[in-house]
Amino acid sequence: MFDTLFINNPVPDLKVDPLRPLKGVIVGAGQVGMACAYSLLIQNVFDEMVLVDINREKLEGEVMDLEQGMPFVEPTTIKAGTMADGAGADIVIVTAGAAQKPGETRLDLVQKNVEILKKLIPDIVSHAPDAILLMVSNPVDVLTYAAWKLSGLPRARVLGSGTVLDTGRFRYLLARKLQIDSRSLHAYVIGEHGDSEVPFWSQTNVAGARLYYDGMPDADRQAMDDVFNQTKNAAYEIIQRKGYTSYAIGLAVTQIVQAIVRDQNRVLTVSSLLDDISGVKDLCLSLPAVVNRMGVTRVLKLPLSESEQTQLCASARTLRDVIDQIRF
């Protein structure tokens, strides 16, 4: 039933004790890692949170700062530690990696961050073999694939933040243009989290009323294109002004983690391993997918327009070309 809607993702059995405290690990205490930690803390997602970073002194300072805010939020045990302290974690969030510099694309970061993963992933798997691995470091699609390749974990349990943030930006900017609440708008960005990402215009709708992008007058379609270009270039604009992005991705990661640990079966545009995107095989990119306690269990089969299909194929080939150049 519903085979026309979903691509099923093989999921191994994983017994979860509902009474066991939820434990999360964040690897990387930079701007993104700490934005994730703060967001997860104030939204009371974990019972125990371990932060890991190679800069021990900074890490301890960050944890002290969080701990001293505990009287104002629900109880969470926070620790500055190593992956050994994260043993038995339910989810490991990886934000560690070389920072994206002004003028540098996400794909420029590839090999530098793959080298980091070569050391990091075996340590994660040895201490938290049953955890779900959530990649946030950029370029996230390529590094999600590398993490899956290096970890040996089931495909369902390795995912990336993908275009969840891009989709949020898209909805926010488009809703502002249409003068509605962004929560009332259904719109997605798919493909690579980066320059080749694709707006899913053909099914964008407000309460079921589609925008019909292809049938718009030229002026209106140009306005919609401007919205998408603002979405695609948002990170570059923010990095140019403040040097990094942090708050929005912290909130986006929290939504993904909540979907996992609370078994929400929520549809999110996370990056996951896909076998065949318009003939392009064996890569990770973002399509709307069902996320729950097992990880990514199903991926939606999208009714793409011809133009969207062409763009998605091009995005997949961009990623596949990069993956082919990685030295594992």
C-alpha positions in Angstrom: 0.0 0.0 0.0 1.2 3.5 -0.8 4.1 2.2 -2.8 3.6 5.0 -5.3 4.3 7.5 -2.5 7.5 6.3 -0.9 10.9 4.7 -1.6 11.3 2.4 1.3 14.7 2.4 3.1 15.8 -0.9 4.7 15.9 -0.4 8.4 17.5 -2.9 10.8 15.8 -3.8 14.1 16.8 -1.5 16.9 15.4 -2.0 20.4 15.0 1.2 22.3 14.3 1.4 26.0 11.7 4.2 26.4 12.7 4.7 30.0 16.4 5.1 29.4 17.6 8.8 29.5 18.2 10.3 26.1 21.8 11.0 25.4 23.2 13.1 22.7 26.8 14.0 21.6 27.8 17.1 19.7 31.3 16.9 18.1 32.6 20.3 17.5 32.1 23.3 19.8 32.5 26.0 17.3 29.8 28.5 16.3 27.5 25.9 14.8 28.0 23.3 17.4 27.3 25.7 20.2 24.2 27.1 18.5 23.0 23.5 18.2 23.8 22.8 21.9 22.0 26.0 23.1 18.9 25.3 21.0 18.8 21.6 22.1 19.2 22.7 25.7 16.5 25.3 25.9 14.1 23.0 24.0 14.7 20.2 26.5 15.6 17.5 23.9 18.2 15.5 25.7 18.5 14.3 29.3 22.3 14.1 28.9 24.4 16.1 26.4 28.2 15.5 25.9 30.2 18.1 24.0 33.5 17.1 22.3 36.1 19.4 20.8 39.9 19.3 20.3 40.2 22.7 22.0 39.7 21.5 25.6 39.9 24.9 27.3 37.3 26.5 25.1 35.1 23.5 25.4 35.2 23.7 29.2 34.3 27.4 29.0 31.4 26.8 26.7 30.0 24.0 29.0 30.4 26.2 32.1 28.5 28.9 30.4 25.7 26.6 29.5 25.6 25.0 33.0 25.2 28.3 34.7 22.0 28.8 32.8 20.5 25.6 34.0 18.3 27.2 36.7 16.3 28.8 33.9 15.6 25.6 31.8 14.5 22.0 32.3 17.2 19.8 33.8 19.9 18.4 31.5 23.2 17.0 32.4 26.0 18.6 30.3 29.5 17.4 30.1 32.7 18.5 28.3 34.3 15.2 27.3 35.5 12.8 24.7 33.6 10.2 22.6 34.3 7.8 25.4 32.0 9.9 27.6 29.4 9.6 24.8 29.3 5.8 25.0 25.8 4.6 24.5 24.6 7.8 22.9 21.3 7.8 21.0 22.5 10.4 18.5 25.8 11.9 17.5 25.8 15.3 15.8 28.9 16.2 13.9 29.6 19.9 13.4 33.4 19.6 13.4 35.4 20.6 10.4 37.2 23.3 8.6 35.2 26.5 8.5 33.8 27.9 5.3 35.7 31.1 4.5 34.3 34.2 2.6 34.3 33.5 -1.1 34.8 29.7 -0.6 32.0 27.3 -1.7 30.9 24.4 0.4 32.4 22.0 -2.1 35.9 23.6 -1.6 35.9 22.2 1.8 35.6 18.5 0.8 39.0 16.8 1.2 40.0 18.8 4.3 36.9 17.7 6.1 37.0 14.1 4.8 40.5 13.8 6.4 38.9 14.9 9.7 36.2 12.3 9.3 38.7 9.5 8.7 39.9 10.0 12.3 36.6 10.9 13.9 34.1 8.4 12.5 35.9 5.2 13.8 36.0 6.8 17.3 32.3 7.5 17.1 31.3 4.0 15.9 33.5 2.3 18.5 31.9 4.2 21.5 28.3 4.6 20.2 27.7 1.8 17.7 23.9 2.1 18.0 23.7 5.8 17.6 22.1 7.7 14.7 24.8 9.8 13.0 23.7 13.3 12.0 26.1 15.2 9.8 26.0 19.0 9.8 29.6 19.9 8.7 29.9 21.2 5.1 29.7 20.2 2.3 27.0 18.2 4.1 25.9 15.9 1.3 29.4 14.8 0.4 30.4 14.4 4.1 27.2 12.4 4.9 28.2 10.0 2.1 31.7 9.9 3.5 30.5 9.2 7.0 28.3 6.4 5.8 31.1 4.9 3.8 33.6 5.2 6.7 31.2 4.1 9.5 29.8 0.8 8.1 26.5 1.8 9.7 23.1 1.0 8.1 22.1 3.6 5.6 19.0 4.6 7.5 21.1 5.6 10.5 23.4 8.1 8.7 21.8 11.3 7.6 22.8 14.9 7.0 21.0 18.2 7.8 20.7 18.6 4.0 18.4 21.3 2.8 16.3 21.5 6.0 17.7 25.0 6.6 17.4 25.9 2.9 13.8 24.8 3.0 13.2 27.0 6.1 14.8 30.0 4.4 12.8 29.4 1.3 9.5 29.3 3.2 10.4 32.3 5.3 11.4 34.5 2.3 8.5 33.3 0.1 6.0 33.7 3.0 7.3 37.3 3.5 6.7 38.0 -0.2 3.2 36.6 0.0 2.5 38.2 3.3 1.5 35.0 5.1 2.8 33.0 8.1 5.6 30.7 6.9 4.0 27.8 8.8 1.0 28.0 6.4 3.2 27.6 3.3 4.4 24.2 1.9 7.6 24.6 -0.2 10.8 22.6 -0.4 14.3 22.9 -1.6 15.8 19.6 -2.8 19.1 18.3 -4.2 22.5 19.5 -2.9 22.8 21.8 0.1 24.6 24.3 -2.0 24.9 26.1 -5.4 23.0 23.4 -7.4 20.0 23.1 -5.1 16.6 23.0 -6.7 13.4 24.8 -5.7 10.4 22.4 -5.9 8.1 25.1 -7.4 5.6 22.7 -9.1 4.1 21.6 -5.7 4.6 24.8 -3.7 1.2 25.7 -2.2 -0.6 27.6 0.4 -3.3 25.5 2.1 -3.4 23.3 -1.0 -3.6 26.2 -3.4 -0.6 25.8 -5.8 1.4 28.8 -7.0 1.7 27.5 -10.6 5.1 29.0 -11.0 5.4 28.0 -14.7 2.1 29.7 -15.6 2.9 33.0 -13.9 3.4 36.3 -15.8 7.0 37.1 -16.4 7.2 39.8 -13.7 5.7 37.5 -11.0 8.0 34.6 -12.0 11.0 36.9 -11.8 9.9 37.9 -8.2 9.8 34.2 -7.3 13.2 33.6 -8.9 14.5 36.5 -6.7 13.2 34.8 -3.6 14.9 31.6 -4.5 18.2 33.3 -5.3 18.1 35.0 -1.9 17.5 31.6 -0.4 20.4 30.0 -2.2 22.8 32.8 -1.5 21.7 33.5 2.1 24.7 31.7 3.7 27.2 33.6 1.6 25.5 36.9 2.5 25.6 36.1 6.2 29.2 34.9 6.1 30.3 38.0 4.3 28.8 40.1 7.1 29.5 38.2 10.3 32.0 35.5 9.2 29.8 32.4 9.9 26.2 31.2 10.2 24.9 29.6 13.4 21.5 30.4 14.8 19.3 29.2 12.1 21.2 25.9 11.5 21.1 25.3 15.3 17.3 25.6 15.2 17.1 23.4 12.1 19.2 20.7 13.7 17.0 20.7 16.8 14.0 20.0 14.6 15.8 17.0 13.0 16.9 15.7 16.4 13.4 16.0 17.8 12.0 14.1 14.9 14.4 11.3 15.6 14.4 11.0 19.4 10.6 11.6 19.7 9.9 9.1 16.8 7.8 11.7 15.0 7.7 10.3 11.5 8.2 13.8 10.3 8.9 14.7 6.7 12.1 16.7 6.4 14.5 17.4 3.5 17.4 15.6 5.2 20.3 14.3 3.1 20.4 10.5 2.9 21.8 7.7 0.7 19.9 7.3 -2.5 20.4 4.6 -5.2 19.1 6.2 -8.3 18.4 9.9 -9.0 17.7 10.1 -12.7 20.4 7.5 -13.4 22.9 8.9 -10.9 23.7 6.3 -8.3 25.3 5.9 -4.9 25.2 9.4 -3.4 23.6 11.5 -0.7 21.3 14.4 -1.4 18.1 15.9 0.0 14.5 14.8 -0.8 11.6 15.0 1.5 12.0 11.9 3.8 10.3 10.3 6.8 12.5 10.8 9.9 11.9 8.8 13.1 13.7 6.8 15.8 15.1 4.5 13.2 16.6 7.3 11.2 15.5 7.8 7.5 12.9 5.1 6.8 11.2 6.3 3.6 11.9 8.9 0.9 9.0 10.5 -1.0 8.7 9.9 -4.8 8.2 13.4 -6.0 6.1 14.4 -9.0 8.8 16.6 -10.5 8.3 18.8 -13.5 10.6 18.2 -16.5 12.6 21.2 -15.6 12.9 20.1 -11.9 13.9 16.6 -13.0 16.7 18.1 -15.2 17.9 20.4 -12.4 17.8 17.6 -9.8 19.8 15.3 -12.1 22.4 18.1 -12.6 22.6 18.6 -8.8 23.1 14.8 -8.4 25.9 14.8 -11.0 27.6 17.7 -9.3 27.7 15.7 -6.1 28.7 12.5 -7.7 31.6 14.2 -9.5 32.9 15.5 -6.2 32.5 12.1 -4.5 34.5 10.5 -7.3 37.4 12.8 -6.4 37.5 11.9 -2.7 40.5 10.0 -1.4 39.0 7.6 1.2 
